[in-house]
Amino acid sequence: MEHAKRLVFNNFEAMLVIVLIVGVAFTVLVSANKLALLNFFYIPVLLAAYFLGRKRGMLAGAMAVLLIALYAVLDPSLFSAETVELPGINVFLWGAFLILTAYVVGTLYEAKEATVQDLHSAYEGILEILAKFIDAVDGYTQDHSVRVSELSAKIAREMGLPDVEVENIRVAGLLHDVGKIDISLDVLTKASSLTQEEWEHMKTHTVRGFSLLEPMGGLLQNVVPIVQYHHECYDGTGYHGAAGTQIPLGARILAVADSYDSMITDRPYRTGRTPWEAKLEVEQHSGSQFDPTIVAAFMNVMKLEVQYA
């Protein structure tokens, strides 16, 4: 992840250098009004300050000034007293204001980023606490939501999904059982198999979860459908009959992770299976209960888990 960010930054800086060089060439070789065209440099410098922060923004501004100064050294007539088109004092003011602008914009950007990071940390903490609370409702599934969240995110990354989608799926994993808060404890903690009536009551936890999360909107607007449909089956035999691509991709991923972790977890009425048995069960239901593409990604993740164990 960090390597990818550095790669983006490096590419952005390389493109910035190219834009600056092209801008200088256009300014000093083509334009009839060179002073006016110096304003062209505000675009890449402001972009650098906004997307890369204060330090890189100021470096971009300094680079623009240095490139103009270098050309002035190579062509002294550019700043001669006879040249009224581009007086030296105006160039100096332009360069100073360019760097100052980069400093101000970059500072505002970093302050905004710090605020966003603080809010994100608080958001993460609230989600973790809520996930612990959800799992505490059913003592037999302690940390289940955290494990499902982590496994779902790994599968999503294995499938090459964008970071935003991975994050939505990770959050959905933490909250997927939130509807169980509204389920009878007698049903959740029953030490024997559920009756048909009790099972129908248990199945309502996806709808109840939707009802709890849907009013929140905002950051959770893309999480709600994943929570709502995570018990659907690929062949349409799930809780509400959705099938194939009618089921959100995140919900199909979550279904695999949730089922696997549920199988290896001890329940009041049964002992959990071994990881090998659970993986085999998931593989056997590829194409029926689970999306085959997601099962393939899940198996790759599990192979990597074994390699690095």
Helices and strands as residue ranges (DSSP letters): H 2-25, I 26-30, H 34-37, G 38-41, H 42-52, H 54-74, G 76-79, H 88-137, G 139-141, H 144-158, H 163-175, G 178-182, H 185-188, H 196-203, H 205-213, G 214-216, G 218-220, H 224-229, G 244-246, H 249-264, H 275-284, H 292-307
